[in-house]
Amino acid sequence: MCQSPNLGIDNAQKLLDNIGVNIEQAPQGISAEDWAATPQSVRQWAMTLLQRLTELEERVNQNSCNSSKPPSADPLSVPPRPSRPPSGCPRGGQPGHPGRTRPRKPLSQVQQRVELRPMACYTCGALLLGDDPAPQCHQVTELPRVQPLVTEYRRHTLTCVACGTQTAGDWPADMPTGSFGPRLQATVGYLGGRMGMSQRDIEEALDTLFHTELSLGSVPAQQATVSAALAQPVAEAQSYVQQQPAANLDETGWREQSRRAWLWVCATPQVVVFLVLATRGAQGAKTLLGEAFPGIAGSDRWSAYNWLAPQRRQLCWAHLKRDFQKLVERGGESARLGQALLEQAQELFRLWGGVRDGTLSRGDFQVKVQPLRARVQALLREGTTLAHAKTRQTCENILHLEVALWTFVFVEGVEPTNNHAERCLRRAVLWRGVVLARRVRRGVCLSSAS
């Protein structure tokens, strides 16, 4: 049986401030007379339940449009994203768009040539000789059947006829110590690490495509060998990204040997680094980026990045749009504020599109952004005065980092979103989902068997 917690009137009101409700006001559907006749302890309990129910509904209704959840986590009930309005242009390449065709490979890259010469005239049957100076060419690219190259090293031990000493030959320095060579090991690492294939799928792919037998237990062994071989290049890559003028950061939940962990990513235009760390806090971001990072870090508003000065950050406007959408879904004054902020974000992306396609100079872009920035500041300040506590807190938090909203306007090479890092994490998120589904199926099978 549920019992009412010992909440004072002040503590109960603090909880209800999160949803902008006054404990003295009757909830919808209850008359003021009935509410006034209700004992205070019952009112406290009822309003606390209302507050908890509202928070639960908000959590359940979270999706990729109003939170940091990825689209792959959206339930089927989430409505599809609005499609772009039709442009009126026909499908396919537009006039003036350079076509893309497969270029003809030079003769140095052609392994086989088949000459097709007519033997006799089509009209009179006379014998034909010579070559066409400009023959028609049709190139076909085909994959050869892969036949594994098996090398057997035969080490001989010979006995000296003079003294009887036995001497063995030396193993070559470049001979692999295991049963598989570096190319095969690299292929296993690529299929698992880059393509996200399971160990059983790797075993099947090697047998089907490369006609190479590899036991299931050998797959993780080869992956471990590749990881060890890549330790130094990964360290060099991390040192590289830590010295770049701009980088995008993100993180997602992970499992490492059944232990809770987080997969961090630092993405630059040329190099992307992933690290699995035991923390999602500031120490994880410092380990990935380096405490002396000299550039601009693009990220969401996660507190792990707050050790960076706001002037060295760029907040992701795609995440801000989700925050604004969440305000809209709260209704009331929050909805009006959220809709106004969404309109400003839409206009900002429209202007940025002009910079990207070259129709708007950066100087003109900076001029056009100034009134938009003033409008966003005014709306956020207005949000700090609303009754809804969560809306107030969101606006206060964004205002605290307001300068980080506009770094991309003045610093070239900085993007307004963190999409690059999220795209890099996409494969890992999909792979994580496949692994989770496989574990669920295995658990269902075990439950059925028992």
Secondary structure in CASP SS format (residue, H / E / C, confidence):
PFRMAT SS
TARGET T0000
AUTHOR 0000-0000-0000
METHOD secondary structure of the structure
MODEL  1
M C 1.00
C C 1.00
Q C 1.00
S C 1.00
P C 1.00
N C 1.00
L C 1.00
G C 1.00
I H 1.00
D H 1.00
N H 1.00
A H 1.00
Q H 1.00
K H 1.00
L H 1.00
L H 1.00
D H 1.00
N H 1.00
I H 1.00
G C 1.00
V C 1.00
N C 1.00
I C 1.00
E C 1.00
Q C 1.00
A C 1.00
P C 1.00
Q C 1.00
G C 1.00
I C 1.00
S C 1.00
A H 1.00
E H 1.00
D H 1.00
W H 1.00
A H 1.00
A H 1.00
T C 1.00
P C 1.00
Q H 1.00
S H 1.00
V H 1.00
R H 1.00
Q H 1.00
W H 1.00
A H 1.00
M H 1.00
T H 1.00
L H 1.00
L H 1.00
Q H 1.00
R H 1.00
L H 1.00
T H 1.00
E H 1.00
L H 1.00
E H 1.00
E H 1.00
R H 1.00
V H 1.00
N C 1.00
Q C 1.00
N C 1.00
S C 1.00
C C 1.00
N C 1.00
S C 1.00
S C 1.00
K C 1.00
P C 1.00
P H 1.00
S H 1.00
A H 1.00
D C 1.00
P C 1.00
L C 1.00
S C 1.00
V C 1.00
P C 1.00
P C 1.00
R C 1.00
P C 1.00
S C 1.00
R C 1.00
P C 1.00
P C 1.00
S C 1.00
G C 1.00
C C 1.00
P C 1.00
R C 1.00
G C 1.00
G C 1.00
Q C 1.00
P C 1.00
G C 1.00
H C 1.00
P C 1.00
G C 1.00
R C 1.00
T C 1.00
R C 1.00
P C 1.00
R C 1.00
K C 1.00
P C 1.00
L H 1.00
S H 1.00
Q H 1.00
V C 1.00
Q C 1.00
Q C 1.00
R C 1.00
V C 1.00
E C 1.00
L C 1.00
R C 1.00
P C 1.00
M C 1.00
A E 1.00
C C 1.00
Y C 1.00
T C 1.00
C C 1.00
G C 1.00
A C 1.00
L E 1.00
L C 1.00
L C 1.00
G C 1.00
D C 1.00
D C 1.00
P C 1.00
A C 1.00
P C 1.00
Q C 1.00
C C 1.00
H C 1.00
Q C 1.00
V C 1.00
T C 1.00
E C 1.00
L C 1.00
P C 1.00
R C 1.00
V C 1.00
Q C 1.00
P C 1.00
L C 1.00
V C 1.00
T C 1.00
E C 1.00
Y C 1.00
R C 1.00
R C 1.00
H C 1.00
T E 1.00
L E 1.00
T E 1.00
C C 1.00
V C 1.00
A C 1.00
C C 1.00
G C 1.00
T C 1.00
Q E 1.00
T E 1.00
A E 1.00
G C 1.00
D C 1.00
W C 1.00
P C 1.00
A C 1.00
D C 1.00
M C 1.00
P C 1.00
T C 1.00
G C 1.00
S C 1.00
F C 1.00
G C 1.00
P H 1.00
R H 1.00
L H 1.00
Q H 1.00
A H 1.00
T H 1.00
V H 1.00
G H 1.00
Y H 1.00
L H 1.00
G H 1.00
G H 1.00
R H 1.00
M C 1.00
G C 1.00
M C 1.00
S C 1.00
Q H 1.00
R H 1.00
D H 1.00
I H 1.00
E H 1.00
E H 1.00
A H 1.00
L H 1.00
D H 1.00
T H 1.00
L H 1.00
F H 1.00
H C 1.00
T C 1.00
E C 1.00
L C 1.00
S C 1.00
L C 1.00
G C 1.00
S H 1.00
V H 1.00
P H 1.00
A H 1.00
Q H 1.00
Q H 1.00
A H 1.00
T H 1.00
V H 1.00
S H 1.00
A H 1.00
A H 1.00
L C 1.00
A H 1.00
Q H 1.00
P H 1.00
V H 1.00
A H 1.00
E H 1.00
A H 1.00
Q H 1.00
S H 1.00
Y H 1.00
V H 1.00
Q C 1.00
Q C 1.00
Q C 1.00
P C 1.00
A E 1.00
A E 1.00
N E 1.00
L E 1.00
D E 1.00
E E 1.00
T E 1.00
G E 1.00
W E 1.00
R E 1.00
E E 1.00
Q C 1.00
S C 1.00
R E 1.00
R E 1.00
A E 1.00
W E 1.00
L E 1.00
W E 1.00
V E 1.00
C E 1.00
A E 1.00
T C 1.00
P C 1.00
Q C 1.00
V C 1.00
V E 1.00
V E 1.00
F E 1.00
L E 1.00
V E 1.00
L E 1.00
A C 1.00
T C 1.00
R C 1.00
G C 1.00
A H 1.00
Q H 1.00
G H 1.00
A H 1.00
K H 1.00
T H 1.00
L H 1.00
L H 1.00
G C 1.00
E C 1.00
A C 1.00
F C 1.00
P C 1.00
G C 1.00
I E 1.00
A E 1.00
G E 1.00
S E 1.00
D C 1.00
R C 1.00
W C 1.00
S H 1.00
A H 1.00
Y H 1.00
N C 1.00
W C 1.00
L C 1.00
A C 1.00
P H 1.00
Q H 1.00
R H 1.00
R E 1.00
Q E 1.00
L E 1.00
C C 1.00
W H 1.00
A H 1.00
H H 1.00
L H 1.00
K H 1.00
R H 1.00
D H 1.00
F H 1.00
Q H 1.00
K H 1.00
L H 1.00
V H 1.00
E H 1.00
R H 1.00
G C 1.00
G H 1.00
E H 1.00
S H 1.00
A H 1.00
R H 1.00
L H 1.00
G H 1.00
Q H 1.00
A H 1.00
L H 1.00
L H 1.00
E H 1.00
Q H 1.00
A H 1.00
Q H 1.00
E H 1.00
L H 1.00
F H 1.00
R H 1.00
L H 1.00
W H 1.00
G H 1.00
G H 1.00
V H 1.00
R H 1.00
D H 1.00
G C 1.00
T C 1.00
L C 1.00
S C 1.00
R H 1.00
G H 1.00
D H 1.00
F H 1.00
Q H 1.00
V H 1.00
K H 1.00
V H 1.00
Q H 1.00
P H 1.00
L H 1.00
R H 1.00
A H 1.00
R H 1.00
V H 1.00
Q H 1.00
A H 1.00
L H 1.00
L H 1.00
R H 1.00
E H 1.00
G H 1.00
T C 1.00
T C 1.00
L C 1.00
A C 1.00
H C 1.00
A H 1.00
K H 1.00
T H 1.00
R H 1.00
Q H 1.00
T H 1.00
C H 1.00
E H 1.00
N H 1.00
I H 1.00
L H 1.00
H H 1.00
L C 1.00
E H 1.00
V H 1.00
A H 1.00
L H 1.00
W C 1.00
T H 1.00
F H 1.00
V H 1.00
F H 1.00
V C 1.00
E C 1.00
G C 1.00
V C 1.00
E C 1.00
P C 1.00
T C 1.00
N C 1.00
N H 1.00
H H 1.00
A H 1.00
E H 1.00
R H 1.00
C H 1.00
L H 1.00
R H 1.00
R H 1.00
A H 1.00
V H 1.00
L H 1.00
W H 1.00
R H 1.00
G H 1.00
V H 1.00
V H 1.00
L H 1.00
A H 1.00
R H 1.00
R H 1.00
V H 1.00
R H 1.00
R H 1.00
G H 1.00
V H 1.00
C H 1.00
L H 1.00
S H 1.00
S H 1.00
A H 1.00
S C 1.00
END
